Amino acid sequence: MTEAAQPGAMQALLGLDRVIHEPVRLAILSLLAGAQEAEFKFLESTLGLSKGNLSSHAAKLEEAGYLQTHKAFRGKVPVTSYCITTAGRQALDRYWAALRGAAPAPAETQPG
């Protein structure tokens, strides 16, 4: 039985946080984890998302308590930015730890 097929590894995969597991939300949190704050326009262009798609995913992350929305004005232009919360950072860390725990060990190669 390979390491990835062990019951604990499978439970780790089955227990992944579904809010984070969605690829766009994982990308948003991963970007925010490396930045203090990111503006809506930056996330939109970096991730190649529509305004509606980004707004929808950000709302789900905010609802879960994983990101915080900041609304301000630059002159007369509204600017929306996001930052990851402590709960979001912890959830992302748990997510990556669960994936690492479920990953199979590298196969040993036989010489020549």
C-alpha positions as CSV (number, residue, x, y, z in Angstrom):
1,M,0.0,0.0,0.0
2,T,1.5,3.4,-1.0
3,E,1.7,6.2,1.5
4,A,-1.0,8.2,-0.4
5,A,-3.4,5.3,-0.2
6,Q,-3.1,5.1,3.6
7,P,-6.3,5.9,5.5
8,G,-4.9,9.0,7.2
9,A,-3.8,10.5,3.9
10,M,-7.1,9.9,2.3
11,Q,-8.9,11.5,5.3
12,A,-6.6,14.5,4.9
13,L,-7.7,14.9,1.3
14,L,-11.4,14.3,2.1
15,G,-11.2,16.9,4.9
16,L,-9.8,19.7,2.8
17,D,-11.5,23.1,3.3
18,R,-13.9,23.3,0.4
19,V,-14.0,27.1,0.6
20,I,-10.2,27.3,-0.1
21,H,-10.1,24.2,-2.4
22,E,-11.8,26.0,-5.2
23,P,-8.9,27.1,-7.5
24,V,-9.8,30.8,-7.8
25,R,-10.2,31.2,-4.1
26,L,-7.0,29.3,-3.5
27,A,-5.2,31.7,-5.9
28,I,-6.8,34.7,-4.2
29,L,-5.7,33.6,-0.7
30,S,-2.2,32.6,-1.9
31,L,-1.7,36.0,-3.5
32,L,-3.0,37.8,-0.4
33,A,-0.8,35.6,1.9
34,G,2.3,37.1,0.2
35,A,1.1,40.7,0.3
36,Q,-0.1,43.1,3.0
37,E,-3.0,44.1,0.8
38,A,-4.1,43.8,-2.9
39,E,-6.5,46.0,-4.9
40,F,-9.4,44.6,-6.7
41,K,-8.0,45.7,-10.1
42,F,-4.7,43.9,-9.4
43,L,-6.4,40.7,-8.5
44,E,-8.7,41.0,-11.5
45,S,-5.9,41.4,-14.0
46,T,-3.4,39.0,-12.3
47,L,-5.9,36.2,-12.1
48,G,-7.7,37.0,-15.4
49,L,-11.1,37.1,-13.8
50,S,-14.2,39.1,-14.6
51,K,-15.4,41.7,-12.1
52,G,-18.4,39.6,-11.2
53,N,-16.4,36.4,-10.8
54,L,-13.8,38.0,-8.5
55,S,-16.5,39.7,-6.5
56,S,-18.4,36.4,-6.0
57,H,-15.3,34.5,-4.8
58,A,-14.1,37.4,-2.6
59,A,-17.6,37.5,-1.0
60,K,-17.4,33.7,-0.2
61,L,-13.9,34.2,1.3
62,E,-15.1,37.2,3.4
63,E,-18.2,35.2,4.5
64,A,-15.9,32.5,5.7
65,G,-13.8,35.1,7.6
66,Y,-10.8,34.5,5.4
67,L,-10.4,37.9,3.9
68,Q,-11.3,41.5,4.8
69,T,-12.6,44.1,2.3
70,H,-11.4,47.7,2.5
71,K,-13.3,50.4,0.5
72,A,-11.8,53.8,0.1
73,F,-11.5,56.6,-2.4
74,R,-8.5,57.7,-4.4
75,G,-9.6,61.2,-5.2
76,K,-13.2,60.6,-6.4
77,V,-12.5,57.1,-7.6
78,P,-13.7,54.2,-5.4
79,V,-10.9,51.7,-4.7
80,T,-11.6,48.2,-3.2
81,S,-8.8,46.2,-1.7
82,Y,-8.5,43.0,0.2
83,C,-6.3,41.5,2.9
84,I,-6.1,38.0,4.3
85,T,-7.3,37.7,7.9
86,T,-5.5,35.7,10.6
87,A,-8.2,33.1,10.3
88,G,-7.6,33.0,6.5
89,R,-3.9,32.6,6.9
90,Q,-4.4,29.8,9.4
91,A,-6.9,28.0,7.1
92,L,-4.5,28.4,4.2
93,D,-1.7,26.9,6.3
94,R,-3.9,24.0,7.3
95,Y,-4.9,23.4,3.7
96,W,-1.3,23.2,2.5
97,A,-0.3,21.0,5.5
98,A,-3.1,18.6,4.6
99,L,-2.0,18.4,1.0
100,R,1.6,17.8,2.0
101,G,0.5,15.1,4.4
102,A,-1.5,13.4,1.7
103,A,1.2,13.6,-0.9
104,P,2.8,10.3,-1.8
105,A,6.5,9.8,-1.1
106,P,8.7,10.2,-4.1
107,A,9.3,6.9,-5.9
108,E,12.8,5.6,-5.4
109,T,14.6,5.2,-8.7
110,Q,16.8,2.3,-9.5
111,P,20.3,3.1,-10.8
112,G,21.0,2.4,-14.5
